[in-house]
């Protein structure tokens, strides 16, 4: 039980939103009014328990299971495993491209995390650089004291990939895979969290799951108890390693991602990680972003909200819309979701990949300047294109400022060489 009544009230209010989005008959505004009138934790928990008993809403069109066997029944025929024939040197180069691309995309998005598309555009216009022309944001896009704080994340001040949870989880999952191999369990991931992750540097669904672990809960209950963030983007940002170690095999990548995601997420939160992992596995063998998205889509339930969103993005691309028109349509259509939800942010990533057409700079810039969870979206888009291209084909102006260095908050890890992470990952891959 949470001792802080204010925090519990917030969890109950977000649980009402989550239950409504999942298709249950919940009056969100009425629940919020009741929660705000509640004076004690016991009253709030009574409201919370009632939400868990809500009936399904009539006419809700989506089917969104969380158990892996049920997911398999709701998806189309899974994409086949593709042949990947790379020399050890080529494999390491592709993986280095993925790690560098993830770091670069994350650093591009980090100083504007949570900003809207409009706010980003205003900042760039004030700096005389709209649309963004060079690598990373210029310091002049940020005024006064904010500029000094954000200088290490700007074109002028970037000297390494600074610590970010989007990068911490990729490194952490590498340690899990090195220790346990492909048979790792969700419980192994949980143990690594408790050993390596500082609690105060976890957020939303991950923080709720971490708290539940400390309380003694086990997966999958860690994903559901007092965790209204279970369909937000936290699992999707943890997907990359599972794709890295599954060349050409999106089904395998999705299954590994599932084991990780179920610790903290359900439904579309799980699908987001499965989809991203599948794209990365396919990126070894597919050079068309559109085919990449279409094939990866086969690993998630076709009647899910996430699948519907991805299909909508694909349809906009097929119509030949220009980028600005397309992203405006996407943000308008999925604007009801929280800015760090899986569905709206995944739609942005898919759009950036499609309209970026395999160009690294254009892809990560599109992913970030669309707004919302910018560091997450830049990191995922950069990882996919980086893996497709390999390090030798990445633009130097995006790679060199990182100086092959990544800062982490993981216990006993600290700063690491990005090239060493790529070598370690390559050792985990068996072609």
FIKOLSE-868367 format. One line per field, with one value per residue (C-alpha): residue number from 0; residue in one letter; x, z, y. Coordinates in pm, whole numbers. Example, Ala and Ser with C-alpha at 12.3 -4.5 7.8 and 13.67 -1.06 7.14 Angstrom:
nr: 0;1
rest: A;S
x: 1230;1367
z: 780;714
y: -450;-106
//
This chain:
nr: 0;1;2;3;4;5;6;7;8;9;10;11;12;13;14;15;16;17;18;19;20;21;22;23;24;25;26;27;28;29;30;31;32;33;34;35;36;37;38;39;40;41;42;43;44;45;46;47;48;49;50;51;52;53;54;55;56;57;58;59;60;61;62;63;64;65;66;67;68;69;70;71;72;73;74;75;76;77;78;79;80;81;82;83;84;85;86;87;88;89;90;91;92;93;94;95;96;97;98;99;100;101;102;103;104;105;106;107;108;109;110;111;112;113;114;115;116;117;118;119;120;121;122;123;124;125;126;127;128;129;130;131;132;133;134;135;136;137;138;139;140;141;142;143;144;145;146;147;148;149;150;151;152;153;154;155;156;157;158;159;160;161;162;163;164;165;166;167;168;169;170;171;172;173;174;175;176;177;178;179;180;181;182;183;184;185;186;187;188;189;190;191;192;193;194;195;196;197;198;199;200;201;202;203;204;205;206;207;208;209;210;211;212;213;214;215;216;217;218;219;220;221;222;223;224;225;226;227;228;229;230;231;232;233;234;235;236;237;238;239;240;241;242;243;244;245;246;247;248;249;250;251;252;253;254;255;256;257;258;259;260;261;262;263;264;265;266;267;268;269;270;271;272;273;274;275;276;277;278;279;280;281;282;283;284;285;286;287;288;289;290;291;292;293;294;295;296;297;298;299;300;301;302;303;304;305;306;307;308;309;310;311;312;313;314;315;316;317;318;319;320;321;322;323;324;325;326;327;328;329;330;331;332;333;334;335;336;337;338;339;340;341;342;343;344;345;346;347;348;349;350;351;352;353;354;355;356;357;358;359;360;361;362;363;364;365;366;367;368;369;370;371;372;373;374;375;376;377;378;379;380;381;382;383;384;385;386;387;388;389;390;391;392;393;394;395;396;397;398;399;400;401;402;403;404;405;406;407;408;409;410;411;412;413;414;415;416;417;418;419;420;421;422;423;424;425;426;427;428;429;430
rest: X;X;X;X;X;X;X;X;X;X;X;X;X;X;X;X;X;X;X;X;X;X;X;X;X;X;X;X;X;X;X;X;X;X;X;X;X;X;X;X;X;X;X;X;X;X;X;X;X;X;X;X;X;X;X;X;X;X;X;X;X;X;X;X;X;X;X;X;X;X;X;X;X;X;X;X;X;X;X;X;X;X;X;X;X;X;X;X;X;X;X;X;X;X;X;X;X;X;X;X;X;X;X;X;X;X;X;X;X;X;X;X;X;X;X;X;X;X;X;X;X;X;X;X;X;X;X;X;X;X;X;X;X;X;X;X;X;X;X;X;X;X;X;X;X;X;X;X;X;X;X;X;X;X;X;X;X;X;X;X;X;X;X;X;X;X;X;X;X;X;X;X;X;X;X;X;X;X;X;X;X;X;X;X;X;X;X;X;X;X;X;X;X;X;X;X;X;X;X;X;X;X;X;X;X;X;X;X;X;X;X;X;X;X;X;X;X;X;X;X;X;X;X;X;X;X;X;X;X;X;X;X;X;X;X;X;X;X;X;X;X;X;X;X;X;X;X;X;X;X;X;X;X;X;X;X;X;X;X;X;X;X;X;X;X;X;X;X;X;X;X;X;X;X;X;X;X;X;X;X;X;X;X;X;X;X;X;X;X;X;X;X;X;X;X;X;X;X;X;X;X;X;X;X;X;X;X;X;X;X;X;X;X;X;X;X;X;X;X;X;X;X;X;X;X;X;X;X;X;X;X;X;X;X;X;X;X;X;X;X;X;X;X;X;X;X;X;X;X;X;X;X;X;X;X;X;X;X;X;X;X;X;X;X;X;X;X;X;X;X;X;X;X;X;X;X;X;X;X;X;X;X;X;X;X;X;X;X;X;X;X;X;X;X;X;X;X;X;X;X;X;X;X;X;X;X;X;X;X;X;X;X;X;X;X;X;X;X;X;X;X;X;X;X;X;X;X;X;X;X;X
x: 0;125;148;118;-252;-172;25;-244;-508;-306;-273;-649;-725;-490;-634;-975;-826;-647;-958;-1161;-895;-889;-1260;-1434;-1748;-1587;-1698;-1351;-1458;-1687;-1407;-1174;-1431;-1474;-1099;-1052;-1317;-1162;-982;-804;-608;-883;-1142;-911;-842;-1217;-1249;-950;-1098;-1429;-1248;-1116;-1475;-1597;-1785;-1662;-1800;-2050;-1918;-1550;-1385;-1039;-908;-596;-474;-155;-62;181;-29;-335;-131;-21;-385;-473;-189;-155;84;417;683;932;1289;1514;1864;2138;2485;2739;3106;3206;3339;3018;2805;2998;2971;2594;2563;2789;2562;2262;2419;2550;2217;2030;2263;2256;1877;1835;2070;1887;1557;1671;1681;1322;1173;801;782;505;570;469;706;998;919;906;1243;1405;1252;1382;1728;1690;1709;1371;1357;1653;1948;2244;2320;2158;1989;2184;2232;2059;1729;1723;1701;1886;1949;1793;2068;2340;2168;2114;2451;2592;2303;2349;2554;2808;2841;2781;3086;2931;2596;2465;2281;1920;1681;1637;2005;2031;1779;1960;2283;2101;1934;2273;2396;2088;2146;2518;2442;2136;2134;1819;1644;1637;1314;1114;1236;1596;1511;1347;1659;1875;1651;1679;2057;2151;1877;1845;1476;1466;1575;1280;957;586;530;885;867;533;670;987;776;567;879;994;649;700;475;577;530;277;114;401;259;-98;-112;-145;17;-205;97;104;34;275;605;836;853;902;1226;1362;1320;1645;1876;1626;1629;2006;2057;1795;1924;1651;1421;1139;940;1228;1293;927;921;1232;1076;757;947;1093;774;546;738;580;329;17;-162;-36;250;373;300;509;820;745;696;1017;1222;1082;1172;1530;1561;1432;1663;1951;1792;1537;1644;1296;1147;796;854;1023;713;470;654;711;341;275;405;126;-254;-409;-718;-519;-514;-143;-187;-468;-242;45;-188;-317;37;104;-212;-108;230;67;-142;176;116;400;563;408;59;103;243;-32;-292;-123;-99;-459;-592;-405;-398;-622;-336;-88;233;429;177;290;39;94;471;496;297;555;843;677;611;970;1100;866;916;1285;1337;1651;1829;1965;1956;1610;1468;1585;1500;1146;1111;1215;1064;721;724;591;845;1125;1425;1248;1133;1468;1647;1424;1424;1801;1861;1662;1825;2168;2134;2017;2310;2595;2841;3054;2756;2636;2698;3019;2869;2615;2861;3182;3038;2960;3332;3248;3128;2801;2722;2491;2333;2367;2536;2899;2885;2928;3067;3123;3261;2987;3218;3270;2892;2874;3151;2980;2651;2819;2951;2587;2481;2496;2425
z: 0;-81;219;16;-38;-307;-510;-467;-586;-903;-965;-927;-1167;-1431;-1373;-1473;-1797;-1863;-1801;-2038;-2309;-2264;-2349;-2012;-1913;-1697;-1646;-1619;-1502;-1235;-1104;-1090;-893;-645;-610;-540;-268;-101;225;295;129;208;22;-278;-278;-276;-593;-743;-676;-830;-1151;-1172;-1175;-1458;-1741;-2103;-2309;-2577;-2931;-2838;-3158;-3038;-2915;-2701;-2498;-2294;-2263;-2535;-2650;-2693;-2876;-3123;-3196;-3265;-3502;-3871;-3982;-3830;-4072;-4181;-4061;-4317;-4405;-4275;-4408;-4250;-4170;-3807;-3906;-4093;-3799;-3557;-3791;-3816;-3439;-3385;-3623;-3414;-3083;-3228;-3396;-3073;-2878;-3139;-3176;-2799;-2758;-3031;-2851;-2491;-2457;-2589;-2413;-2365;-2588;-2841;-3212;-3199;-2913;-3091;-3408;-3217;-3056;-3389;-3559;-3280;-3345;-3719;-3790;-3891;-4018;-3827;-4066;-3872;-3624;-3283;-3154;-3152;-2807;-2935;-2942;-2561;-2374;-2062;-1773;-1974;-2232;-1972;-1827;-2167;-2319;-2291;-2512;-2786;-3103;-2929;-2604;-2681;-2583;-2511;-2494;-2159;-1920;-2019;-1926;-2297;-2300;-1949;-2032;-2351;-2156;-1872;-2112;-2264;-1918;-1875;-2209;-2144;-1810;-1901;-2280;-2487;-2213;-1973;-1777;-1676;-1323;-1443;-1577;-1244;-1055;-1280;-1215;-840;-862;-1119;-1153;-909;-814;-839;-1204;-1304;-1424;-1472;-1541;-1452;-1119;-1040;-1130;-928;-626;-671;-680;-351;-206;-298;-604;-894;-1269;-1422;-1116;-1109;-1432;-1312;-943;-901;-1241;-1466;-1694;-1821;-2182;-2188;-2377;-2109;-2254;-2611;-2513;-2380;-2708;-2892;-2752;-2833;-3199;-3203;-3098;-3340;-3693;-3949;-3694;-3592;-3421;-3188;-3119;-3035;-2794;-2611;-2596;-2453;-2162;-2078;-2129;-1911;-1603;-1626;-1912;-2063;-2399;-2625;-2388;-2453;-2826;-2858;-2738;-2954;-3263;-3212;-3148;-3463;-3672;-3548;-3625;-3975;-4021;-4075;-4395;-4517;-4672;-4739;-4437;-4563;-4594;-4252;-4088;-4276;-4185;-3821;-3783;-3818;-3466;-3284;-3273;-3590;-3403;-3148;-3123;-3198;-3517;-3623;-3567;-3766;-4052;-4052;-4081;-4367;-4543;-4514;-4662;-4948;-5029;-5085;-4819;-4743;-4402;-4236;-4344;-4240;-3894;-3832;-3916;-3691;-3393;-3438;-3466;-3160;-2953;-2682;-2548;-2286;-2440;-2324;-2434;-2662;-2942;-3037;-3001;-3197;-3475;-3484;-3504;-3790;-3975;-3927;-4070;-4369;-4459;-4365;-4644;-4490;-4451;-4097;-4040;-4187;-3993;-3648;-3713;-3815;-3509;-3271;-3420;-3420;-3042;-2752;-2609;-2825;-2674;-2691;-3048;-3169;-3003;-3156;-3504;-3488;-3375;-3663;-3934;-3771;-3788;-4149;-4256;-4029;-3857;-4166;-4344;-4064;-4108;-3927;-3794;-3596;-3466;-3385;-3110;-2907;-2881;-2843;-2486;-2310;-1951;-1757;-1414;-1373;-1056;-1118;-1486;-1511;-1845;-2121;-2474;-2735;-2953;-2666;-2627;-2997;-2957;-2655;-2843;-3142;-2913;-2821;-3184;-3359;-3731
y: 0;349;580;898;971;1227;976;713;959;1022;648;600;884;742;395;532;662;334;123;341;316;-63;-71;-76;114;381;742;893;1236;1096;872;1172;1372;1086;1045;1415;1404;1099;1174;847;570;319;529;557;183;119;328;147;-198;-92;6;-349;-476;-252;-422;-421;-135;-230;-201;-184;-317;-427;-761;-717;-1015;-1007;-1375;-1485;-1781;-1559;-1295;-1564;-1648;-1285;-1199;-1277;-1548;-1442;-1317;-1582;-1590;-1423;-1536;-1304;-1370;-1135;-1174;-1110;-766;-680;-796;-579;-280;-320;-348;-49;142;40;144;472;541;481;708;985;978;982;1278;1469;1423;1453;1836;1868;1564;1613;1919;1956;1980;2346;2431;2266;2460;2790;2720;2640;2942;3167;3022;3084;2712;2579;2316;2175;2165;2034;1757;1808;2123;2449;2600;2915;2723;2737;3067;3187;2943;2661;2698;2648;2341;2183;2275;1917;1804;2064;2083;2307;2110;1742;1533;1193;1018;1140;913;840;560;480;381;236;-37;-138;-185;-361;-605;-681;-785;-1006;-1176;-1222;-1387;-1595;-1630;-1674;-1871;-1578;-1535;-1230;-1297;-1257;-913;-827;-935;-717;-417;-458;-505;-240;24;313;335;715;690;471;626;552;180;81;261;96;-248;-185;-87;-399;-615;-465;-536;-902;-928;-1150;-1106;-1059;-900;-649;-508;-465;-372;5;50;264;328;-30;71;363;367;223;-129;-10;169;-162;-353;-301;-566;-843;-739;-699;-1064;-1204;-1131;-1189;-1359;-1120;-1394;-1475;-1107;-1050;-1344;-1220;-873;-1022;-1177;-838;-638;-851;-737;-391;-375;-527;-520;-239;-168;-522;-501;-187;-370;-673;-457;-257;-573;-734;-429;-442;-814;-745;-446;-689;-818;-560;-230;-90;94;26;-348;-340;-190;-414;-733;-637;-562;-935;-1010;-822;-875;-737;-612;-412;-33;-33;-234;-1;301;151;60;417;552;311;431;795;706;516;824;1023;1288;1528;1490;1796;1701;1339;1408;1664;1399;1143;1375;1483;1127;994;1311;1163;954;1071;1214;908;645;364;415;780;758;431;597;877;629;441;765;884;557;571;937;923;667;519;853;867;1243;1286;990;1095;1459;1366;1139;1415;1731;1565;1613;1399;1148;1278;1101;765;815;945;655;385;538;593;237;88;300;263;-115;-100;118;9;240;299;455;683;1057;1153;1475;1273;1012;1197;1424;1111;1031;659;724;647;744;512;515;139;25;-68;29;406;525;268;265;236;29;-216;-253;-341;-600;-753;-769;-934;-1208;-1287;-1336;-1673;-1647
//
